[in-house]
Amino acid sequence: MKKIYKEFKFQAAFVLVLSLVFVSFSCMQKKEAAKNPPGYDLAKPQKFVMPASLTEISGHTFYKGDPSVVYAEEDESGRVYHFKPGAKDVAYTEFGGHGDYEDITICREQVIMLRSDGVLFIFPFAQLKAGKVTSVKTVNNILPKGEYEGMYGDEKTGTIYIICKNCKADKKMNHTMGYKFNLLAGGNVKQAGEFSISTEEIAAISGGKKKKKAKFMPSAIAKHPLTNDWYVLSSINKMIVVTDADFKVKDVYSLTRSLFPQPEGIAFDRQGNIYISNEGGTGSGTLLKYLYNK
């Protein structure tokens, strides 16, 4: 009888330990899943399904932070789409031919389109509103060779920020490079310096001490209008990297595949609400809106 009792106590203790481990692991999972950038809940978006023409939406922006109209592009045709969030029908204005267009920004009354090879296409916003683009400035050879997907135009300073997704030079260093340009009158641009984001800092936060370098391939970049933090989207490994105004990494946030199958674009409206676009792939493209709670 004593032997049976001891065995029962051992089994009960073993079950108790397993239960505690399971509960602890579940709590850890919930804690990790609940990690959000300050002021946002990434699990609760307002979801807008894109029409077929924007299945491959790869970037979007607003005019001076006005959320009433979204300006977007997809990576196949030289068109700027414009629509109200939630609208079933979207209008577009053509500015060029077929190309791998990856991002769009509107700054100082100029529309700037970024092609994946680093070529810029710049034209007046007034022509976009009129429905006919007649004068497009093509800007070549201002960026090192590489693949580019992320761009942001700062309306206050007239500075254009472009970050590299995949550049040969970055592979030899522990950071990802970005480049700054001053937007001049008439849609001209002038080099204004560089910036970088440390992949070592990203790895230290997201991968632990054993991981010295993170796989970081930015697909979009935007500045928070109220905090001046930078939000950098990396589609390939489903994360948002938040840095301070000087691009020092503050934190890293994982994105769930169910909501973010292929996150390619990021933008803020003037209230600080964040919008993230996803290419559709085998499904529909989406635009996710997250309200900002200060």
Residue, then its C-alpha position, 0 to 999 in steps of 0.5 A: m500500500k505504501k508503495i502505491y501511495k508513493e507512486f500516486k504522490f509522484q504521479a500527482a507531483f509530476v502532473l502538477v509540475l507539468s501543469l505549472v510549466f504549461v500555464s507558465f508557457s501559456c502566459m509567456q506566449k500571451k505576454e509576447a503576443a500582447k507586445n505592441p508599440p506604445g498607443y497601439d493594439l496590433a491585434k485590433p485593426q480596422k481592415f479595408v479590403m483592396p479591390a483587384s487593381l490593388t491586390e499588389i499594393s506596395g505603398h501608400t501615403f497621405y497629403k499633409g496627413d489628411p486621412s480622407v484620401v489614401y494615395a497608393e501604388e502597386d508594383e506593376s503599373g505607373r499609376v497613382y491610385h486615390f480613394k477614400p478608406g473603405a471605398k469599393d471603387v478607386a480612381y487612378t492617374e497614370f504617370g508612367g509605364h510598367g515598372d516595379y514601383e515600391d513606395i510613394t510620398i507626397c511632400r512640398e506639393q510634389v508626388i515622388m515615386l520610388r522604383s525598386d532600383g532606386v530611380l525616382f519619378i517626381f511630378p506636381f501634386a496639382q497634376l495628380k489632382a487634375g487627373k493628368v500628369t504631363s511633366v515627370k522628372t526622372v532622377n537617376n544615379i543618386l543611390p548606391k546600387g541595390e534594392y529599395e522599397g521604403m521612402y518617407g517625405d518630411e513635409k516640415t523640413g522638405t527632406i526625403y528619406i530612402i532606406c535600402k532593403n537589400c544592398k551589397a555594402d550593408k551585408k559587410m556591416n552590422h547596419t542597414m543604410g539610408y539616404k537623405f535628400n533635400l527636395l528643392a523647387g521644381g521637384n529637384v533633389k539634392q543629397a543631404g547625408e546618410f543614416s543607418i539602423s543597427t542590425e546588432e541592436i535589432a538582434a539584441i532585442s529580437g534574437g537574444k545575446k547569441k544572435k549578433k545580426a538580425k535579418f532586416m530588409p526594410s519594406a517601408i519607413a515612416k515618422h510618427p507625427l507626434t513622437n518623431d519616432w521612426y517606424v520601419l517595416s520589414s516584410i520578410n521577417k514580419m516585424i516593425v522596428v521603432t527607433d528614436a529620431d536619431f535612428k537608435v533602435k528602441d524596440v522591435y515588434s513581431l507581426t502575426r502572419s494572419l493579419f500581415p501576410q505581406p506587409e509592404g507599406i506604412a504611413f501615419d495620418r496627422q492624428g497618429n493613427i497608423y496604416i499598414s498595407n499588405e500585398g495580397g499574393t493569393g488573396s486580396g490586398t488589405l489596408l489595416k488602420y490602427l487608432y492611436n491612443k496617447 
